[in-house]
Amino acid sequence: MEQSQDPGAVTDPVENAVVAALRAILDVREVGAEAPFAALGGDSMRAVRVLSRLWRELGVELPVDSLRTDTTVAEFVAVVREHAGARRT
């Protein structure tokens, strides 16, 4: 999940938004794909802040239980992607 510094790299706006939200709200520099939310410093209050930020940035309304302490970053990105895709149809 490390964001590439290569300007020619293909970027995924959903993954970028999730990683940016986690970095900002949890005050962490590195966000590994298999890291559980709690291992990054996440708790229920921070989860609500992440969900709120993604709603504002992506227009995706996510259920509160979509980001639990044991949810990995990769799992959460997949959930956000699924909801973002459903919103477009």
Chimera marker file (.cmm) of the C-alpha trace (Angstrom):
<marker_set name="trace">
<marker id="1" x="0.000" y="0.000" z="0.000" r="1" g="1" b="0" radius="0.5"/>
<marker id="2" x="2.977" y="2.262" z="0.031" r="1" g="1" b="0" radius="0.5"/>
<marker id="3" x="2.176" y="5.063" z="-2.331" r="1" g="1" b="0" radius="0.5"/>
<marker id="4" x="4.642" y="5.113" z="-5.189" r="1" g="1" b="0" radius="0.5"/>
<marker id="5" x="6.804" y="8.134" z="-5.781" r="1" g="1" b="0" radius="0.5"/>
<marker id="6" x="7.084" y="7.186" z="-9.464" r="1" g="1" b="0" radius="0.5"/>
<marker id="7" x="5.164" y="9.841" z="-11.401" r="1" g="1" b="0" radius="0.5"/>
<marker id="8" x="4.475" y="7.321" z="-14.171" r="1" g="1" b="0" radius="0.5"/>
<marker id="9" x="2.929" y="4.750" z="-11.843" r="1" g="1" b="0" radius="0.5"/>
<marker id="10" x="-0.739" y="3.909" z="-12.212" r="1" g="1" b="0" radius="0.5"/>
<marker id="11" x="-2.602" y="5.349" z="-9.275" r="1" g="1" b="0" radius="0.5"/>
<marker id="12" x="-5.809" y="4.131" z="-7.729" r="1" g="1" b="0" radius="0.5"/>
<marker id="13" x="-7.812" y="7.088" z="-6.402" r="1" g="1" b="0" radius="0.5"/>
<marker id="14" x="-9.701" y="4.927" z="-3.889" r="1" g="1" b="0" radius="0.5"/>
<marker id="15" x="-6.545" y="3.366" z="-2.462" r="1" g="1" b="0" radius="0.5"/>
<marker id="16" x="-4.830" y="6.760" z="-2.409" r="1" g="1" b="0" radius="0.5"/>
<marker id="17" x="-7.765" y="8.321" z="-0.532" r="1" g="1" b="0" radius="0.5"/>
<marker id="18" x="-7.861" y="5.486" z="2.022" r="1" g="1" b="0" radius="0.5"/>
<marker id="19" x="-4.120" y="5.583" z="2.639" r="1" g="1" b="0" radius="0.5"/>
<marker id="20" x="-4.109" y="9.386" z="2.892" r="1" g="1" b="0" radius="0.5"/>
<marker id="21" x="-6.998" y="9.299" z="5.392" r="1" g="1" b="0" radius="0.5"/>
<marker id="22" x="-5.293" y="6.655" z="7.512" r="1" g="1" b="0" radius="0.5"/>
<marker id="23" x="-1.991" y="8.504" z="7.474" r="1" g="1" b="0" radius="0.5"/>
<marker id="24" x="-3.580" y="11.802" z="8.459" r="1" g="1" b="0" radius="0.5"/>
<marker id="25" x="-6.003" y="10.544" z="11.102" r="1" g="1" b="0" radius="0.5"/>
<marker id="26" x="-3.725" y="7.942" z="12.662" r="1" g="1" b="0" radius="0.5"/>
<marker id="27" x="-0.594" y="10.090" z="12.277" r="1" g="1" b="0" radius="0.5"/>
<marker id="28" x="1.423" y="7.277" z="10.681" r="1" g="1" b="0" radius="0.5"/>
<marker id="29" x="3.824" y="7.434" z="7.777" r="1" g="1" b="0" radius="0.5"/>
<marker id="30" x="3.694" y="3.853" z="6.535" r="1" g="1" b="0" radius="0.5"/>
<marker id="31" x="0.505" y="1.951" z="5.882" r="1" g="1" b="0" radius="0.5"/>
<marker id="32" x="0.983" y="-1.724" z="5.034" r="1" g="1" b="0" radius="0.5"/>
<marker id="33" x="-1.698" y="-3.616" z="3.128" r="1" g="1" b="0" radius="0.5"/>
<marker id="34" x="-1.938" y="-6.398" z="5.716" r="1" g="1" b="0" radius="0.5"/>
<marker id="35" x="-1.778" y="-4.143" z="8.778" r="1" g="1" b="0" radius="0.5"/>
<marker id="36" x="-4.880" y="-4.335" z="10.956" r="1" g="1" b="0" radius="0.5"/>
<marker id="37" x="-6.479" y="-0.976" z="11.739" r="1" g="1" b="0" radius="0.5"/>
<marker id="38" x="-5.729" y="-1.361" z="15.467" r="1" g="1" b="0" radius="0.5"/>
<marker id="39" x="-2.041" y="-2.061" z="14.799" r="1" g="1" b="0" radius="0.5"/>
<marker id="40" x="-1.844" y="1.340" z="13.113" r="1" g="1" b="0" radius="0.5"/>
<marker id="41" x="-3.353" y="2.990" z="16.189" r="1" g="1" b="0" radius="0.5"/>
<marker id="42" x="-6.979" y="2.799" z="15.121" r="1" g="1" b="0" radius="0.5"/>
<marker id="43" x="-9.923" y="2.741" z="17.501" r="1" g="1" b="0" radius="0.5"/>
<marker id="44" x="-13.662" y="3.336" z="17.157" r="1" g="1" b="0" radius="0.5"/>
<marker id="45" x="-13.433" y="7.134" z="17.291" r="1" g="1" b="0" radius="0.5"/>
<marker id="46" x="-10.707" y="7.235" z="14.657" r="1" g="1" b="0" radius="0.5"/>
<marker id="47" x="-12.690" y="4.807" z="12.510" r="1" g="1" b="0" radius="0.5"/>
<marker id="48" x="-15.597" y="7.263" z="12.447" r="1" g="1" b="0" radius="0.5"/>
<marker id="49" x="-13.204" y="10.046" z="11.449" r="1" g="1" b="0" radius="0.5"/>
<marker id="50" x="-11.776" y="7.921" z="8.597" r="1" g="1" b="0" radius="0.5"/>
<marker id="51" x="-15.272" y="7.030" z="7.361" r="1" g="1" b="0" radius="0.5"/>
<marker id="52" x="-16.344" y="10.661" z="7.532" r="1" g="1" b="0" radius="0.5"/>
<marker id="53" x="-13.312" y="11.834" z="5.592" r="1" g="1" b="0" radius="0.5"/>
<marker id="54" x="-13.882" y="9.252" z="2.858" r="1" g="1" b="0" radius="0.5"/>
<marker id="55" x="-17.533" y="10.281" z="2.632" r="1" g="1" b="0" radius="0.5"/>
<marker id="56" x="-16.465" y="13.905" z="2.119" r="1" g="1" b="0" radius="0.5"/>
<marker id="57" x="-13.672" y="13.084" z="-0.350" r="1" g="1" b="0" radius="0.5"/>
<marker id="58" x="-15.195" y="10.220" z="-2.334" r="1" g="1" b="0" radius="0.5"/>
<marker id="59" x="-18.896" y="10.632" z="-1.653" r="1" g="1" b="0" radius="0.5"/>
<marker id="60" x="-19.009" y="7.041" z="-0.375" r="1" g="1" b="0" radius="0.5"/>
<marker id="61" x="-21.243" y="6.288" z="2.592" r="1" g="1" b="0" radius="0.5"/>
<marker id="62" x="-19.792" y="3.338" z="4.460" r="1" g="1" b="0" radius="0.5"/>
<marker id="63" x="-21.328" y="1.338" z="7.304" r="1" g="1" b="0" radius="0.5"/>
<marker id="64" x="-19.662" y="1.942" z="10.662" r="1" g="1" b="0" radius="0.5"/>
<marker id="65" x="-18.686" y="-1.723" z="10.951" r="1" g="1" b="0" radius="0.5"/>
<marker id="66" x="-16.739" y="-1.597" z="7.672" r="1" g="1" b="0" radius="0.5"/>
<marker id="67" x="-13.644" y="-0.476" z="9.603" r="1" g="1" b="0" radius="0.5"/>
<marker id="68" x="-13.160" y="-2.594" z="12.701" r="1" g="1" b="0" radius="0.5"/>
<marker id="69" x="-9.974" y="-2.940" z="14.723" r="1" g="1" b="0" radius="0.5"/>
<marker id="70" x="-9.125" y="-6.248" z="13.011" r="1" g="1" b="0" radius="0.5"/>
<marker id="71" x="-9.863" y="-5.002" z="9.464" r="1" g="1" b="0" radius="0.5"/>
<marker id="72" x="-6.714" y="-4.904" z="7.354" r="1" g="1" b="0" radius="0.5"/>
<marker id="73" x="-5.976" y="-1.965" z="5.108" r="1" g="1" b="0" radius="0.5"/>
<marker id="74" x="-6.355" y="-4.170" z="2.010" r="1" g="1" b="0" radius="0.5"/>
<marker id="75" x="-9.762" y="-5.413" z="3.211" r="1" g="1" b="0" radius="0.5"/>
<marker id="76" x="-10.901" y="-1.868" z="3.887" r="1" g="1" b="0" radius="0.5"/>
<marker id="77" x="-9.734" y="-0.643" z="0.468" r="1" g="1" b="0" radius="0.5"/>
<marker id="78" x="-11.772" y="-3.457" z="-1.118" r="1" g="1" b="0" radius="0.5"/>
<marker id="79" x="-14.887" y="-2.431" z="0.852" r="1" g="1" b="0" radius="0.5"/>
<marker id="80" x="-14.473" y="1.222" z="-0.112" r="1" g="1" b="0" radius="0.5"/>
<marker id="81" x="-13.947" y="0.231" z="-3.760" r="1" g="1" b="0" radius="0.5"/>
<marker id="82" x="-17.092" y="-1.925" z="-3.686" r="1" g="1" b="0" radius="0.5"/>
<marker id="83" x="-19.194" y="0.918" z="-2.261" r="1" g="1" b="0" radius="0.5"/>
<marker id="84" x="-17.667" y="3.439" z="-4.661" r="1" g="1" b="0" radius="0.5"/>
<marker id="85" x="-18.542" y="1.156" z="-7.585" r="1" g="1" b="0" radius="0.5"/>
<marker id="86" x="-22.104" y="0.674" z="-6.326" r="1" g="1" b="0" radius="0.5"/>
<marker id="87" x="-22.516" y="4.430" z="-6.083" r="1" g="1" b="0" radius="0.5"/>
<marker id="88" x="-21.614" y="4.861" z="-9.764" r="1" g="1" b="0" radius="0.5"/>
<marker id="89" x="-24.263" y="2.434" z="-10.999" r="1" g="1" b="0" radius="0.5"/>
<link id1="1" id2="2" r="1" g="1" b="0" radius="0.2"/>
<link id1="2" id2="3" r="1" g="1" b="0" radius="0.2"/>
<link id1="3" id2="4" r="1" g="1" b="0" radius="0.2"/>
<link id1="4" id2="5" r="1" g="1" b="0" radius="0.2"/>
<link id1="5" id2="6" r="1" g="1" b="0" radius="0.2"/>
<link id1="6" id2="7" r="1" g="1" b="0" radius="0.2"/>
<link id1="7" id2="8" r="1" g="1" b="0" radius="0.2"/>
<link id1="8" id2="9" r="1" g="1" b="0" radius="0.2"/>
<link id1="9" id2="10" r="1" g="1" b="0" radius="0.2"/>
<link id1="10" id2="11" r="1" g="1" b="0" radius="0.2"/>
<link id1="11" id2="12" r="1" g="1" b="0" radius="0.2"/>
<link id1="12" id2="13" r="1" g="1" b="0" radius="0.2"/>
<link id1="13" id2="14" r="1" g="1" b="0" radius="0.2"/>
<link id1="14" id2="15" r="1" g="1" b="0" radius="0.2"/>
<link id1="15" id2="16" r="1" g="1" b="0" radius="0.2"/>
<link id1="16" id2="17" r="1" g="1" b="0" radius="0.2"/>
<link id1="17" id2="18" r="1" g="1" b="0" radius="0.2"/>
<link id1="18" id2="19" r="1" g="1" b="0" radius="0.2"/>
<link id1="19" id2="20" r="1" g="1" b="0" radius="0.2"/>
<link id1="20" id2="21" r="1" g="1" b="0" radius="0.2"/>
<link id1="21" id2="22" r="1" g="1" b="0" radius="0.2"/>
<link id1="22" id2="23" r="1" g="1" b="0" radius="0.2"/>
<link id1="23" id2="24" r="1" g="1" b="0" radius="0.2"/>
<link id1="24" id2="25" r="1" g="1" b="0" radius="0.2"/>
<link id1="25" id2="26" r="1" g="1" b="0" radius="0.2"/>
<link id1="26" id2="27" r="1" g="1" b="0" radius="0.2"/>
<link id1="27" id2="28" r="1" g="1" b="0" radius="0.2"/>
<link id1="28" id2="29" r="1" g="1" b="0" radius="0.2"/>
<link id1="29" id2="30" r="1" g="1" b="0" radius="0.2"/>
<link id1="30" id2="31" r="1" g="1" b="0" radius="0.2"/>
<link id1="31" id2="32" r="1" g="1" b="0" radius="0.2"/>
<link id1="32" id2="33" r="1" g="1" b="0" radius="0.2"/>
<link id1="33" id2="34" r="1" g="1" b="0" radius="0.2"/>
<link id1="34" id2="35" r="1" g="1" b="0" radius="0.2"/>
<link id1="35" id2="36" r="1" g="1" b="0" radius="0.2"/>
<link id1="36" id2="37" r="1" g="1" b="0" radius="0.2"/>
<link id1="37" id2="38" r="1" g="1" b="0" radius="0.2"/>
<link id1="38" id2="39" r="1" g="1" b="0" radius="0.2"/>
<link id1="39" id2="40" r="1" g="1" b="0" radius="0.2"/>
<link id1="40" id2="41" r="1" g="1" b="0" radius="0.2"/>
<link id1="41" id2="42" r="1" g="1" b="0" radius="0.2"/>
<link id1="42" id2="43" r="1" g="1" b="0" radius="0.2"/>
<link id1="43" id2="44" r="1" g="1" b="0" radius="0.2"/>
<link id1="44" id2="45" r="1" g="1" b="0" radius="0.2"/>
<link id1="45" id2="46" r="1" g="1" b="0" radius="0.2"/>
<link id1="46" id2="47" r="1" g="1" b="0" radius="0.2"/>
<link id1="47" id2="48" r="1" g="1" b="0" radius="0.2"/>
<link id1="48" id2="49" r="1" g="1" b="0" radius="0.2"/>
<link id1="49" id2="50" r="1" g="1" b="0" radius="0.2"/>
<link id1="50" id2="51" r="1" g="1" b="0" radius="0.2"/>
<link id1="51" id2="52" r="1" g="1" b="0" radius="0.2"/>
<link id1="52" id2="53" r="1" g="1" b="0" radius="0.2"/>
<link id1="53" id2="54" r="1" g="1" b="0" radius="0.2"/>
<link id1="54" id2="55" r="1" g="1" b="0" radius="0.2"/>
<link id1="55" id2="56" r="1" g="1" b="0" radius="0.2"/>
<link id1="56" id2="57" r="1" g="1" b="0" radius="0.2"/>
<link id1="57" id2="58" r="1" g="1" b="0" radius="0.2"/>
<link id1="58" id2="59" r="1" g="1" b="0" radius="0.2"/>
<link id1="59" id2="60" r="1" g="1" b="0" radius="0.2"/>
<link id1="60" id2="61" r="1" g="1" b="0" radius="0.2"/>
<link id1="61" id2="62" r="1" g="1" b="0" radius="0.2"/>
<link id1="62" id2="63" r="1" g="1" b="0" radius="0.2"/>
<link id1="63" id2="64" r="1" g="1" b="0" radius="0.2"/>
<link id1="64" id2="65" r="1" g="1" b="0" radius="0.2"/>
<link id1="65" id2="66" r="1" g="1" b="0" radius="0.2"/>
<link id1="66" id2="67" r="1" g="1" b="0" radius="0.2"/>
<link id1="67" id2="68" r="1" g="1" b="0" radius="0.2"/>
<link id1="68" id2="69" r="1" g="1" b="0" radius="0.2"/>
<link id1="69" id2="70" r="1" g="1" b="0" radius="0.2"/>
<link id1="70" id2="71" r="1" g="1" b="0" radius="0.2"/>
<link id1="71" id2="72" r="1" g="1" b="0" radius="0.2"/>
<link id1="72" id2="73" r="1" g="1" b="0" radius="0.2"/>
<link id1="73" id2="74" r="1" g="1" b="0" radius="0.2"/>
<link id1="74" id2="75" r="1" g="1" b="0" radius="0.2"/>
<link id1="75" id2="76" r="1" g="1" b="0" radius="0.2"/>
<link id1="76" id2="77" r="1" g="1" b="0" radius="0.2"/>
<link id1="77" id2="78" r="1" g="1" b="0" radius="0.2"/>
<link id1="78" id2="79" r="1" g="1" b="0" radius="0.2"/>
<link id1="79" id2="80" r="1" g="1" b="0" radius="0.2"/>
<link id1="80" id2="81" r="1" g="1" b="0" radius="0.2"/>
<link id1="81" id2="82" r="1" g="1" b="0" radius="0.2"/>
<link id1="82" id2="83" r="1" g="1" b="0" radius="0.2"/>
<link id1="83" id2="84" r="1" g="1" b="0" radius="0.2"/>
<link id1="84" id2="85" r="1" g="1" b="0" radius="0.2"/>
<link id1="85" id2="86" r="1" g="1" b="0" radius="0.2"/>
<link id1="86" id2="87" r="1" g="1" b="0" radius="0.2"/>
<link id1="87" id2="88" r="1" g="1" b="0" radius="0.2"/>
<link id1="88" id2="89" r="1" g="1" b="0" radius="0.2"/>
</marker_set>
